[in-house]
């Protein structure tokens, strides 16, 4: 995930958290796909809506669905938005 996101979105900051253990026994876990949360900061998100940003992340990771990723939560920011938090 890290390499795909870095190649596609050139983030200045990227954190990928594996939350799969929190979903043990979930029907989606049976397929082997994990649950993840991505926090990503990229200037490529400038001017893009929240939905558009999520689409950009999902598109970058398309090859990992559904076998490696079952569920993905995304927090996507520009540098300015992230700094203002």
N, CA, C and O of each residue as an XYZ file, in Angstrom:
340
protein
N       0.819     -1.183      0.000
C       0.000      0.000      0.000
C       0.865      1.250      0.000
O       0.634      2.192     -0.759
N       1.846      1.234      0.853
C       2.738      2.387      0.978
C       3.343      2.752     -0.373
O       3.292      3.912     -0.783
N       3.913      1.776     -1.063
C       4.587      2.042     -2.338
C       3.603      2.539     -3.394
O       3.922      3.460     -4.146
N       2.429      1.950     -3.460
C       1.430      2.366     -4.440
C       0.977      3.805     -4.200
O       0.873      4.595     -5.138
N       0.712      4.133     -2.951
C       0.271      5.493     -2.628
C       1.371      6.518     -2.876
O       1.101      7.611     -3.376
N       2.599      6.175     -2.532
C       3.714      7.101     -2.767
C       3.928      7.334     -4.263
O       4.173      8.462     -4.691
N       3.837      6.280     -5.041
C       4.041      6.410     -6.490
C       2.943      7.242     -7.149
O       3.224      8.037     -8.046
N       1.717      7.067     -6.717
C       0.582      7.727     -7.358
C       0.310      9.144     -6.846
O      -0.049     10.028     -7.624
N       0.480      9.359     -5.536
C       0.038     10.622     -4.942
C       1.159     11.469     -4.338
O       0.896     12.570     -3.853
N       2.379     10.990     -4.358
C       3.545     11.742     -3.862
C       3.264     12.436     -2.527
O       3.417     13.654     -2.425
N       2.858     11.684     -1.510
C       2.520     12.321     -0.235
C       3.748     12.833      0.511
O       4.836     12.263      0.423
N       3.543     13.926      1.248
C       4.605     14.415      2.122
C       4.559     13.659      3.449
O       5.564     13.558      4.153
N       3.387     13.134      3.777
C       3.221     12.302      4.970
C       2.247     11.179      4.640
O       1.268     11.378      3.921
N       2.531     10.002      5.174
C       1.682      8.847      4.917
C       1.763      7.893      6.100
O       2.850      7.511      6.533
N       0.612      7.518      6.609
C       0.535      6.512      7.664
C      -0.510      5.494      7.258
O      -1.642      5.848      6.928
N      -0.124      4.223      7.283
C      -1.054      3.138      7.009
C      -1.155      2.313      8.286
O      -0.171      1.739      8.752
N      -2.358      2.267      8.838
C      -2.583      1.523     10.081
C      -3.431      0.292      9.775
O      -4.488      0.392      9.152
N      -2.956     -0.864     10.219
C      -3.673     -2.122     10.039
C      -4.609     -2.330     11.229
O      -4.156     -2.579     12.346
N      -5.901     -2.228     10.986
C      -6.911     -2.411     12.022
C      -7.566     -3.797     11.946
O      -8.611     -4.016     12.557
N      -6.974     -4.712     11.218
C      -7.575     -6.025     10.987
C      -7.893     -6.776     12.273
O      -8.927     -7.439     12.359
N      -7.028     -6.684     13.264
C      -7.244     -7.412     14.521
C      -8.529     -6.963     15.218
O      -9.136     -7.729     15.966
N      -8.934     -5.732     14.970
C     -10.163     -5.219     15.582
C     -11.414     -5.816     14.941
O     -12.515     -5.698     15.478
N     -11.231     -6.456     13.792
C     -12.362     -6.993     13.038
C     -12.296     -8.509     12.906
O     -12.901     -9.074     11.995
N     -11.582     -9.166     13.787
C     -11.467    -10.625     13.750
C     -12.857    -11.238     13.814
O     -13.695    -10.820     14.613
N     -13.092    -12.222     12.974
C     -14.384    -12.880     12.937
C     -15.374    -12.215     11.999
O     -16.442    -12.768     11.736
N     -15.040    -11.045     11.493
C     -15.890    -10.340     10.536
C     -15.957    -11.164      9.254
O     -14.931    -11.689      8.820
N     -17.126    -11.295      8.634
C     -17.235    -12.111      7.417
C     -16.248    -11.721      6.321
O     -15.765    -12.588      5.591
N     -15.943    -10.438      6.197
C     -14.992    -10.002      5.180
C     -13.585    -10.481      5.439
O     -12.785    -10.601      4.512
N     -13.275    -10.755      6.692
C     -11.936    -11.221      7.045
C     -11.687    -12.623      6.516
O     -10.536    -13.025      6.351
N     -12.748    -13.372      6.250
C     -12.607    -14.738      5.752
C     -11.921    -14.769      4.392
O     -11.253    -15.750      4.065
N     -12.074    -13.714      3.593
C     -11.457    -13.672      2.260
C      -9.977    -13.350      2.342
O      -9.261    -13.439      1.344
N      -9.519    -12.978      3.521
C      -8.114    -12.642      3.684
C      -7.842    -11.150      3.595
O      -6.744    -10.697      3.920
N      -8.834    -10.384      3.156
C      -8.659     -8.938      3.044
C      -8.666     -8.281      4.412
O      -9.471     -8.635      5.274
N      -7.776     -7.331      4.609
C      -7.666     -6.668      5.894
C      -8.435     -5.358      5.947
O      -8.954     -4.871      4.942
N      -8.490     -4.804      7.154
C      -9.109     -3.504      7.425
C      -7.986     -2.517      7.724
O      -7.145     -2.775      8.586
N      -7.970     -1.392      7.018
C      -6.883     -0.437      7.149
C      -7.405      0.988      7.268
O      -8.523      1.297      6.854
N      -6.571      1.848      7.844
C      -6.831      3.278      7.885
C      -5.604      3.981      7.331
O      -4.482      3.739      7.775
N      -5.831      4.851      6.360
C      -4.754      5.605      5.725
C      -4.923      7.084      6.050
O      -5.992      7.658      5.842
N      -3.868      7.688      6.557
C      -3.799      9.142      6.687
C      -2.754      9.589      5.690
O      -1.601      9.161      5.746
N      -3.162     10.450      4.780
C      -2.270     10.846      3.694
C      -2.346     12.358      3.474
O      -3.426     12.950      3.469
N      -1.174     12.964      3.292
C      -1.068     14.398      3.059
C      -0.382     14.582      1.703
O       0.757     14.160      1.507
N      -1.094     15.216      0.779
C      -0.544     15.401     -0.560
C      -1.093     16.678     -1.179
O      -2.273     16.990     -1.021
N      -0.257     17.402     -1.868
C      -0.708     18.600     -2.573
C      -1.551     18.235     -3.788
O      -2.203     19.105     -4.366
N      -1.549     16.978     -4.182
C      -2.409     16.551     -5.292
C      -3.884     16.611     -4.911
O      -4.753     16.518     -5.779
N      -4.172     16.765     -3.627
C      -5.557     16.881     -3.170
C      -6.075     18.316     -3.240
O      -7.265     18.546     -3.025
N      -5.214     19.278     -3.532
C      -5.616     20.687     -3.572
C      -6.759     20.883     -4.558
O      -6.675     20.473     -5.715
N      -7.822     21.513     -4.086
C      -8.983     21.787     -4.920
C      -9.932     20.620     -5.107
O     -10.983     20.776     -5.728
N      -9.583     19.448     -4.579
C     -10.422     18.260     -4.734
C     -11.346     18.104     -3.530
O     -10.953     18.373     -2.395
N     -12.564     17.671     -3.786
C     -13.515     17.417     -2.708
C     -13.072     16.196     -1.908
O     -12.180     15.454     -2.320
N     -13.706     16.008     -0.768
C     -13.399     14.845      0.072
C     -13.648     13.554     -0.707
O     -12.839     12.627     -0.645
N     -14.748     13.490     -1.429
C     -15.077     12.298     -2.222
C     -14.021     12.075     -3.304
O     -13.583     10.943     -3.512
N     -13.614     13.123     -3.983
C     -12.602     12.999     -5.033
C     -11.272     12.513     -4.461
O     -10.581     11.709     -5.087
N     -10.917     12.995     -3.285
C      -9.677     12.548     -2.635
C      -9.733     11.063     -2.318
O      -8.764     10.335     -2.539
N     -10.864     10.620     -1.803
C     -11.017      9.201     -1.484
C     -10.929      8.364     -2.752
O     -10.318      7.295     -2.753
N     -11.527      8.839     -3.816
C     -11.445      8.120     -5.100
C     -10.002      8.008     -5.564
O      -9.595      6.966     -6.079
N      -9.225      9.070     -5.387
C      -7.818      9.043     -5.794
C      -7.055      7.962     -5.021
O      -6.235      7.244     -5.594
N      -7.331      7.851     -3.724
C      -6.669      6.836     -2.894
C      -7.130      5.447     -3.318
O      -6.307      4.552     -3.510
N      -8.435      5.262     -3.466
C      -8.964      3.963     -3.882
C      -8.426      3.566     -5.249
O      -8.079      2.403     -5.457
N      -8.348      4.506     -6.185
C      -7.807      4.200     -7.507
C      -6.351      3.748     -7.431
O      -5.944      2.833     -8.146
N      -5.568      4.391     -6.563
C      -4.155      4.019     -6.414
C      -4.008      2.602     -5.867
O      -3.028      1.916     -6.155
N      -4.993      2.170     -5.074
C      -4.913      0.859     -4.422
C      -5.813     -0.194     -5.078
O      -5.981     -1.291     -4.544
N      -6.377      0.137     -6.210
C      -7.348     -0.739     -6.896
C      -6.898     -2.195     -7.003
O      -7.713     -3.103     -6.841
N      -5.639     -2.425     -7.269
C      -5.137     -3.797     -7.473
C      -5.171     -4.632     -6.190
O      -5.029     -5.853     -6.249
N      -5.357     -3.997     -5.041
C      -5.345     -4.728     -3.762
C      -6.739     -5.127     -3.269
O      -6.866     -5.873     -2.298
N      -7.784     -4.628     -3.941
C      -9.161     -4.980     -3.567
C      -9.612     -6.191     -4.350
O      -9.269     -6.261     -5.530
N     -10.328     -7.131     -3.829
C     -10.701     -7.334     -2.433
C      -9.792     -8.313     -1.701
O      -9.984     -8.565     -0.511
N      -8.815     -8.860     -2.393
C      -8.000     -9.919     -1.774
C      -7.127     -9.416     -0.622
O      -7.020    -10.097      0.397
N      -6.504     -8.250     -0.754
C      -5.623     -7.747      0.299
C      -6.298     -6.715      1.192
O      -5.961     -6.584      2.369
N      -7.264     -5.974      0.618
C      -7.981     -4.956      1.392
C      -9.474     -5.263      1.330
O     -10.052     -5.382      0.249
N     -10.080     -5.388      2.491
C     -11.532     -5.567      2.567
C     -12.206     -4.238      2.885
O     -13.254     -3.921      2.323
N     -11.611     -3.466      3.778
C     -12.179     -2.179      4.183
C     -11.052     -1.162      4.339
O      -9.964     -1.474      4.821
N     -11.351      0.058      3.915
C     -10.337      1.111      3.967
C     -10.978      2.420      4.420
O     -11.938      2.895      3.814
N     -10.439      2.993      5.485
C     -10.832      4.323      5.942
C      -9.735      5.282      5.499
O      -8.550      4.959      5.571
N     -10.136      6.459      5.041
C      -9.176      7.412      4.488
C      -9.337      8.775      5.141
O     -10.446      9.295      5.257
N      -8.215      9.346      5.566
C      -8.137     10.734      6.000
C      -7.131     11.395      5.069
O      -5.932     11.126      5.146
N      -7.629     12.270      4.180
C      -6.781     12.866      3.143
C      -6.761     14.381      3.276
O      -7.808     15.024      3.355
N      -5.563     14.940      3.300
C      -5.380     16.370      3.537
C      -4.367     16.966      2.569
O      -3.521     16.260      2.022
N      -4.468     18.281      2.366
C      -3.356     19.024      1.772
C      -2.411     19.359      2.925
O      -2.766     19.183      4.090
N      -1.242     19.829      2.610
C      -0.267     20.198      3.657
C      -0.840     21.283      4.577
O      -0.699     21.206      5.798
N      -1.481     22.282      3.989
C      -2.046     23.385      4.760
C      -3.149     22.885      5.715
O      -3.205     23.297      6.874
N      -4.015     22.004      5.223
C      -5.092     21.463      6.062
C      -4.521     20.644      7.213
O      -4.997     20.730      8.345
N      -3.504     19.856      6.915
C      -2.909     18.997      7.939
C      -2.228     19.840      9.022
O      -2.328     19.534     10.211
N      -1.548     20.886      8.605
C      -0.854     21.766      9.551
C      -1.826     22.509     10.440
O      -1.499     22.828     11.583
N      -3.016     22.791      9.937
C      -4.016     23.543     10.697
C      -4.717     22.713     11.769
O      -5.423     23.254     12.619
N      -4.521     21.422     11.723
C      -5.178     20.542     12.712
C      -4.633     20.743     14.103
O      -5.079     20.083     15.041
